Amino acid sequence: MTALLRAVGVSRTFPSPAGDVHAVREVDLDVAPGELVVIRGRSGSGKTTLLTMLGGLDRPSSGRIELDGVDLASLGAGVSEVLGVRIASVFQTFGLIGVLSAAENVEVPLRIRKVAPAERRARVEAALAAVGLGDHAEQRPAELSGGQQQRVGLARALVGDPGILLADEPTGQLDSETGATIMKLIAGFVHGRGMAAVVATHDPAMVAMADRVLELHDGRLTAAG
C-alpha cells in the first residue's frame, strides 16, 4: 500500500556551544493508511524531535517529509493549513484549555477552520461519544480525571477527521489500566477508520497493539528486536 506519510533521509541537528547535537540521523520511514507504527526509545533518543518534524512543526536539517508524495517544504506558507486538516496530534500533557469545557476544547480546531456552527456541534458530539465522554461535555478539565482529559485530547485530535495521528507518550501520565483504555481507543480508530498513526511510547500495551515497532537509538531508526 502507498505510504501516506514518509520521511526520506531525515536528519535534525541543533547547534550548541559544546558542538552540534544530532537529534535525528538519516531516518527513513513509511506509514500506510490503517497502520499503527510504534516508535520506542530511551528519553533523549530523538522521538519527540522526529514526531515534531513529521507533524510539520519543525523542518529537517536535511532530507524531506512527504504527505501523499508531496514534500512539505514545497508547500511554503500553505503548509500550516494543509497540516491542520490532515495531521492531528495527541500529547502526554493533554494540552487542554482550562477555562473551556470538554466540548469547547474539542471544538477549537473546527473554529479555527471556520466550520459552520451546526456542523461543529454535530462533530463535537460525535467525537466525545466516540471516546465515551458524551455525558461530560460541559465539564472543565479540572473536573475530569487524567484519563478523561486524555480522552478529550483524543476527541479533539479526531474531530476534524484527519488522515494521520501523531501521539507522543500519550499514556505517560496515566496509570496502566487507564493507559490501556487510551491505547485501545487509538488502535481502534486507526484500524477502524484507516488512519495512519505514529506513536512514541514505552507502554508495553501499545507495543503489543502495533502493526510495526521501531527503535530509535541516538537518533537512528531501526526495526525492533
Residue pairs with C-beta under 8 A, 6 or more apart in sequence:
1 32
1 33
1 34
2 32
2 69
3 30
3 31
3 32
3 66
4 31
4 32
4 33
4 67
4 68
4 163
4 164
4 196
5 29
5 30
5 31
5 54
5 65
5 66
5 67
5 87
5 164
5 196
5 198
6 29
6 30
6 31
6 65
6 66
6 67
6 69
7 27
7 28
7 29
7 50
7 53
7 54
7 63
7 64
7 65
7 66
8 28
8 63
8 64
8 65
8 66
9 26
9 27
9 28
9 62
9 63
9 64
10 24
10 26
10 27
10 28
10 29
10 50
10 53
10 60
10 62
10 63
10 64
10 65
11 22
11 24
11 25
11 26
11 27
11 60
11 61
11 62
11 63
11 219
12 22
12 23
12 24
12 46
12 49
12 50
12 53
12 58
12 60
12 61
12 219
13 20
13 21
13 22
13 23
13 61
14 20
14 21
14 23
15 21
22 218
22 219
23 46
23 49
23 219
24 46
24 49
24 50
24 53
24 60
24 219
25 46
25 218
25 219
25 220
26 63
26 220
27 50
27 63
27 219
27 220
27 221
28 221
29 37
29 54
29 198
29 214
29 221
31 37
31 164
31 196
31 197
31 198
32 196
33 163
33 194
33 195
33 196
34 190
34 191
34 194
34 195
34 196
35 190
35 196
35 197
35 211
35 212
36 186
36 187
36 190
36 191
36 197
36 199
36 209
36 210
36 211
36 212
37 196
37 197
37 198
37 199
37 210
37 211
37 212
37 213
37 214
38 199
38 200
38 201
38 206
38 207
38 210
38 212
38 213
38 214
39 47
39 50
39 51
39 198
39 199
39 200
39 201
39 213
39 214
39 215
39 216
39 221
40 47
40 200
40 201
40 202
40 207
40 213
40 214
40 215
40 216
40 224
41 47
41 200
41 215
41 216
41 217
42 217
45 216
45 217
45 218
45 219
46 216
46 218
46 219
47 168
47 200
47 216
48 168
48 200
49 58
49 219
50 200
50 216
50 221
51 89
51 166
51 168
51 198
51 200
52 58
53 59
53 60
53 65
54 65
54 87
54 166
54 198
55 83
55 87
55 89
55 166
56 65
56 72
56 79
56 80
56 83
56 87
59 73
64 71
64 72
64 73
65 71
65 72
65 73
66 72
67 82
67 83
67 86
67 87
67 164
72 79
72 83
73 79
75 82
84 109
84 112
84 113
84 160
85 113
85 160
85 162
86 162
86 163
86 164
87 162
87 163
87 164
87 165
87 166
88 109
88 156
88 157
88 158
88 160
88 162
88 164
88 165
88 166
89 157
89 165
89 166
89 167
89 168
90 150
90 153
90 154
90 157
90 165
90 166
90 167
90 168
90 170
90 186
91 153
91 167
91 168
91 170
92 168
92 169
92 170
92 172
92 173
93 173
94 141
94 146
94 149
94 150
94 152
94 153
94 173
95 153
96 105
96 141
96 149
96 152
96 153
96 156
97 104
97 105
97 108
97 141
98 140
98 141
98 142
99 140
100 108
100 140
101 137
101 138
101 139
101 140
102 128
102 133
102 136
102 137
102 138
102 139
102 140
102 141
102 144
102 148
102 152
102 155
103 124
103 125
103 128
103 137
103 138
105 141
105 152
105 153
105 156
106 124
106 127
106 128
106 152
106 155
106 156
106 159
107 120
107 124
107 159
108 156
109 156
109 159
109 160
110 119
110 120
110 123
110 124
110 159
110 160
111 120
113 160
115 123
123 159
123 160
124 137
124 155
124 159
125 134
125 137
126 159
127 155
127 156
127 158
127 159
128 134
128 136
128 137
128 152
128 155
130 155
130 158
130 189
131 151
131 152
131 154
131 155
131 158
131 185
132 151
133 148
133 151
133 152
133 155
136 144
136 148
141 149
141 152
144 152
145 178
146 173
146 174
146 178
147 174
147 175
147 178
147 179
147 181
147 182
150 170
150 171
150 173
150 174
150 178
150 182
151 182
151 185
154 170
154 182
154 185
154 186
157 165
158 165
158 189
161 193
162 195
163 195
163 196
164 195
164 196
164 197
164 198
165 186
165 189
165 190
165 195
165 196
165 197
165 198
166 197
166 198
166 199
167 186
167 197
167 198
167 199
167 200
167 201
168 200
169 200
169 201
169 202
170 182
170 183
170 186
170 199
170 201
171 178
171 179
171 180
171 182
171 183
171 201
171 203
171 205
171 206
172 201
172 202
174 182
176 205
179 203
179 205
180 205
183 203
183 205
183 206
183 209
184 209
186 197
186 199
186 206
187 206
187 209
189 195
189 197
190 196
190 197
199 206
199 210
201 207
207 213
212 223
213 223
213 224
213 225
214 221
214 222
214 223
214 224
215 221
215 222
215 223
215 224
